[in-house]
Amino acid sequence: MSNKQKDFSLAYKLRWIWYYLTKTTKGRFEVRHCLEVLVFIIICVLFLDVAIYLCHIK
């Protein structure tokens, strides 16, 4: 397998992404930011669900 083919393999890309997201400061920041956004969206959805439920009761 040539070096060029190795660069396009899925395993190579996944290893590189894993390294980037876990070992570099920019990658860790991106992971933390994505998790914060996900938690914020979940909290908003739960809050809206409770608000709709309470409005529907009355």
N, CA, C and O atoms as CSV, one atom per row, in Angstrom:
chain,resi,resn,atom,element,x,y,z
A,1,MET,N,N,0.854,-1.173,0.000
A,1,MET,CA,C,0.000,0.000,0.000
A,1,MET,C,C,0.900,1.235,0.000
A,1,MET,O,O,1.804,1.364,0.825
A,2,SER,N,N,0.640,2.109,-0.913
A,2,SER,CA,C,1.466,3.314,-0.980
A,2,SER,C,C,1.028,4.311,0.085
A,2,SER,O,O,-0.044,4.188,0.677
A,3,ASN,N,N,1.872,5.283,0.309
A,3,ASN,CA,C,1.582,6.293,1.321
A,3,ASN,C,C,0.351,7.102,0.949
A,3,ASN,O,O,-0.420,7.499,1.823
A,4,LYS,N,N,0.157,7.351,-0.361
A,4,LYS,CA,C,-0.999,8.129,-0.796
A,4,LYS,C,C,-2.298,7.381,-0.501
A,4,LYS,O,O,-3.279,7.991,-0.076
A,5,GLN,N,N,-2.311,6.069,-0.722
A,5,GLN,CA,C,-3.510,5.290,-0.427
A,5,GLN,C,C,-3.777,5.253,1.075
A,5,GLN,O,O,-4.932,5.272,1.502
A,6,LYS,N,N,-2.726,5.201,1.868
A,6,LYS,CA,C,-2.884,5.172,3.320
A,6,LYS,C,C,-3.531,6.463,3.814
A,6,LYS,O,O,-4.324,6.435,4.755
A,7,ASP,N,N,-3.203,7.587,3.191
A,7,ASP,CA,C,-3.761,8.865,3.610
A,7,ASP,C,C,-5.270,8.939,3.412
A,7,ASP,O,O,-5.943,9.717,4.088
A,8,PHE,N,N,-5.807,8.143,2.498
A,8,PHE,CA,C,-7.234,8.197,2.222
A,8,PHE,C,C,-8.013,7.066,2.886
A,8,PHE,O,O,-9.227,6.976,2.703
A,9,SER,N,N,-7.357,6.211,3.642
A,9,SER,CA,C,-8.064,5.103,4.275
A,9,SER,C,C,-8.903,5.621,5.447
A,9,SER,O,O,-8.545,6.598,6.104
A,10,LEU,N,N,-10.006,4.955,5.686
A,10,LEU,CA,C,-10.917,5.360,6.753
A,10,LEU,C,C,-10.264,5.206,8.125
A,10,LEU,O,O,-10.443,6.058,8.996
A,11,ALA,N,N,-9.518,4.135,8.319
A,11,ALA,CA,C,-8.870,3.917,9.616
A,11,ALA,C,C,-7.870,5.033,9.915
A,11,ALA,O,O,-7.790,5.507,11.048
A,12,TYR,N,N,-7.113,5.450,8.909
A,12,TYR,CA,C,-6.143,6.533,9.099
A,12,TYR,C,C,-6.853,7.825,9.478
A,12,TYR,O,O,-6.412,8.538,10.379
A,13,LYS,N,N,-7.951,8.129,8.793
A,13,LYS,CA,C,-8.698,9.357,9.083
A,13,LYS,C,C,-9.294,9.315,10.487
A,13,LYS,O,O,-9.260,10.313,11.206
A,14,LEU,N,N,-9.838,8.166,10.878
A,14,LEU,CA,C,-10.421,8.047,12.215
A,14,LEU,C,C,-9.363,8.187,13.301
A,14,LEU,O,O,-9.608,8.820,14.328
A,15,ARG,N,N,-8.177,7.597,13.081
A,15,ARG,CA,C,-7.092,7.754,14.056
A,15,ARG,C,C,-6.660,9.204,14.154
A,15,ARG,O,O,-6.397,9.704,15.248
A,16,TRP,N,N,-6.586,9.884,13.018
A,16,TRP,CA,C,-6.175,11.289,13.025
A,16,TRP,C,C,-7.214,12.148,13.745
A,16,TRP,O,O,-6.849,13.017,14.537
A,17,ILE,N,N,-8.503,11.917,13.481
A,17,ILE,CA,C,-9.565,12.682,14.145
A,17,ILE,C,C,-9.533,12.416,15.650
A,17,ILE,O,O,-9.663,13.347,16.445
A,18,TRP,N,N,-9.361,11.152,16.047
A,18,TRP,CA,C,-9.294,10.817,17.476
A,18,TRP,C,C,-8.127,11.530,18.140
A,18,TRP,O,O,-8.271,12.073,19.235
A,19,TYR,N,N,-6.968,11.529,17.481
A,19,TYR,CA,C,-5.799,12.221,18.024
A,19,TYR,C,C,-6.079,13.712,18.147
A,19,TYR,O,O,-5.779,14.322,19.173
A,20,TYR,N,N,-6.654,14.299,17.100
A,20,TYR,CA,C,-6.919,15.738,17.095
A,20,TYR,C,C,-7.867,16.127,18.223
A,20,TYR,O,O,-7.636,17.112,18.924
A,21,LEU,N,N,-8.940,15.346,18.395
A,21,LEU,CA,C,-9.957,15.706,19.385
A,21,LEU,C,C,-9.530,15.413,20.821
A,21,LEU,O,O,-10.077,16.011,21.747
A,22,THR,N,N,-8.580,14.520,21.032
A,22,THR,CA,C,-8.200,14.165,22.396
A,22,THR,C,C,-6.853,14.718,22.833
A,22,THR,O,O,-6.629,14.902,24.029
A,23,LYS,N,N,-5.961,14.985,21.907
A,23,LYS,CA,C,-4.598,15.363,22.283
A,23,LYS,C,C,-4.265,16.833,22.060
A,23,LYS,O,O,-3.349,17.347,22.703
A,24,THR,N,N,-4.971,17.526,21.177
A,24,THR,CA,C,-4.634,18.925,20.909
A,24,THR,C,C,-5.557,19.839,21.702
A,24,THR,O,O,-6.701,19.485,21.985
A,25,THR,N,N,-5.056,21.009,22.055
A,25,THR,CA,C,-5.876,21.936,22.840
A,25,THR,C,C,-7.047,22.460,22.023
A,25,THR,O,O,-8.142,22.631,22.559
A,26,LYS,N,N,-6.840,22.716,20.746
A,26,LYS,CA,C,-7.941,23.193,19.905
A,26,LYS,C,C,-9.020,22.118,19.764
A,26,LYS,O,O,-10.211,22.426,19.800
A,27,GLY,N,N,-8.612,20.873,19.605
A,27,GLY,CA,C,-9.569,19.776,19.491
A,27,GLY,C,C,-10.366,19.588,20.773
A,27,GLY,O,O,-11.580,19.385,20.727
A,28,ARG,N,N,-9.687,19.653,21.921
A,28,ARG,CA,C,-10.406,19.525,23.202
A,28,ARG,C,C,-11.380,20.679,23.394
A,28,ARG,O,O,-12.472,20.486,23.929
A,29,PHE,N,N,-10.991,21.887,22.960
A,29,PHE,CA,C,-11.895,23.028,23.047
A,29,PHE,C,C,-13.124,22.793,22.187
A,29,PHE,O,O,-14.242,23.089,22.610
A,30,GLU,N,N,-12.932,22.262,20.978
A,30,GLU,CA,C,-14.070,22.006,20.095
A,30,GLU,C,C,-15.004,20.962,20.683
A,30,GLU,O,O,-16.224,21.104,20.599
A,31,VAL,N,N,-14.446,19.918,21.276
A,31,VAL,CA,C,-15.281,18.885,21.906
A,31,VAL,C,C,-16.071,19.488,23.059
A,31,VAL,O,O,-17.271,19.243,23.189
A,32,ARG,N,N,-15.400,20.277,23.895
A,32,ARG,CA,C,-16.082,20.905,25.035
A,32,ARG,C,C,-17.186,21.838,24.549
A,32,ARG,O,O,-18.278,21.861,25.118
A,33,HIS,N,N,-16.906,22.599,23.506
A,33,HIS,CA,C,-17.900,23.531,22.976
A,33,HIS,C,C,-19.108,22.774,22.418
A,33,HIS,O,O,-20.248,23.173,22.655
A,34,CYS,N,N,-18.872,21.700,21.687
A,34,CYS,CA,C,-19.978,20.901,21.144
A,34,CYS,C,C,-20.821,20.300,22.266
A,34,CYS,O,O,-22.048,20.265,22.171
A,35,LEU,N,N,-20.170,19.831,23.320
A,35,LEU,CA,C,-20.921,19.277,24.452
A,35,LEU,C,C,-21.741,20.349,25.159
A,35,LEU,O,O,-22.873,20.094,25.570
A,36,GLU,N,N,-21.175,21.550,25.303
A,36,GLU,CA,C,-21.922,22.646,25.923
A,36,GLU,C,C,-23.148,23.010,25.093
A,36,GLU,O,O,-24.223,23.243,25.647
A,37,VAL,N,N,-23.000,23.059,23.781
A,37,VAL,CA,C,-24.133,23.373,22.903
A,37,VAL,C,C,-25.187,22.275,23.002
A,37,VAL,O,O,-26.381,22.569,23.065
A,38,LEU,N,N,-24.758,21.017,23.015
A,38,LEU,CA,C,-25.696,19.902,23.120
A,38,LEU,C,C,-26.466,19.950,24.437
A,38,LEU,O,O,-27.681,19.752,24.450
A,39,VAL,N,N,-25.778,20.208,25.537
A,39,VAL,CA,C,-26.441,20.310,26.842
A,39,VAL,C,C,-27.416,21.482,26.850
A,39,VAL,O,O,-28.519,21.359,27.383
A,40,PHE,N,N,-27.030,22.613,26.270
A,40,PHE,CA,C,-27.916,23.770,26.198
A,40,PHE,C,C,-29.184,23.445,25.412
A,40,PHE,O,O,-30.282,23.816,25.826
A,41,ILE,N,N,-29.039,22.758,24.286
A,41,ILE,CA,C,-30.207,22.390,23.479
A,41,ILE,C,C,-31.105,21.432,24.250
A,41,ILE,O,O,-32.328,21.570,24.209
A,42,ILE,N,N,-30.525,20.467,24.951
A,42,ILE,CA,C,-31.321,19.515,25.733
A,42,ILE,C,C,-32.082,20.239,26.837
A,42,ILE,O,O,-33.257,19.952,27.062
A,43,ILE,N,N,-31.430,21.173,27.529
A,43,ILE,CA,C,-32.102,21.931,28.589
A,43,ILE,C,C,-33.243,22.759,28.011
A,43,ILE,O,O,-34.321,22.821,28.601
A,44,CYS,N,N,-33.019,23.393,26.866
A,44,CYS,CA,C,-34.083,24.187,26.238
A,44,CYS,C,C,-35.264,23.312,25.839
A,44,CYS,O,O,-36.415,23.696,26.046
A,45,VAL,N,N,-34.993,22.150,25.273
A,45,VAL,CA,C,-36.073,21.243,24.872
A,45,VAL,C,C,-36.853,20.775,26.091
A,45,VAL,O,O,-38.083,20.739,26.059
A,46,LEU,N,N,-36.161,20.420,27.162
A,46,LEU,CA,C,-36.859,19.990,28.377
A,46,LEU,C,C,-37.691,21.120,28.975
A,46,LEU,O,O,-38.817,20.893,29.419
A,47,PHE,N,N,-37.147,22.327,28.989
A,47,PHE,CA,C,-37.885,23.477,29.504
A,47,PHE,C,C,-39.136,23.736,28.667
A,47,PHE,O,O,-40.212,23.973,29.217
A,48,LEU,N,N,-39.003,23.692,27.343
A,48,LEU,CA,C,-40.167,23.905,26.487
A,48,LEU,C,C,-41.186,22.784,26.649
A,48,LEU,O,O,-42.391,23.032,26.596
A,49,ASP,N,N,-40.721,21.563,26.843
A,49,ASP,CA,C,-41.631,20.445,27.056
A,49,ASP,C,C,-42.445,20.645,28.330
A,49,ASP,O,O,-43.653,20.408,28.341
A,50,VAL,N,N,-41.792,21.079,29.395
A,50,VAL,CA,C,-42.498,21.351,30.653
A,50,VAL,C,C,-43.461,22.519,30.476
A,50,VAL,O,O,-44.585,22.469,30.974
A,51,ALA,N,N,-43.040,23.566,29.780
A,51,ALA,CA,C,-43.910,24.725,29.566
A,51,ALA,C,C,-45.142,24.342,28.759
A,51,ALA,O,O,-46.252,24.760,29.089
A,52,ILE,N,N,-44.963,23.561,27.720
A,52,ILE,CA,C,-46.112,23.125,26.911
A,52,ILE,C,C,-47.025,22.231,27.740
A,52,ILE,O,O,-48.248,22.341,27.646
A,53,TYR,N,N,-46.448,21.353,28.548
A,53,TYR,CA,C,-47.247,20.477,29.394
A,53,TYR,C,C,-48.069,21.288,30.394
A,53,TYR,O,O,-49.255,21.017,30.587
A,54,LEU,N,N,-47.441,22.285,31.031
A,54,LEU,CA,C,-48.159,23.094,32.017
A,54,LEU,C,C,-49.238,23.947,31.359
A,54,LEU,O,O,-50.313,24.124,31.933
A,55,CYS,N,N,-48.979,24.471,30.186
A,55,CYS,CA,C,-49.987,25.272,29.482
A,55,CYS,C,C,-51.145,24.400,29.008
A,55,CYS,O,O,-52.283,24.865,28.937
A,56,HIS,N,N,-50.867,23.162,28.691
A,56,HIS,CA,C,-51.910,22.261,28.206
A,56,HIS,C,C,-52.835,21.826,29.343
A,56,HIS,O,O,-54.007,21.536,29.103
A,57,ILE,N,N,-52.328,21.776,30.573
A,57,ILE,CA,C,-53.133,21.363,31.719
A,57,ILE,C,C,-54.215,22.399,32.010
A,57,ILE,O,O,-55.353,22.040,32.314
A,58,LYS,N,N,-53.869,23.671,31.919
A,58,LYS,CA,C,-54.813,24.728,32.303
A,58,LYS,C,C,-55.886,24.940,31.292
A,58,LYS,O,O,-56.750,25.796,31.480
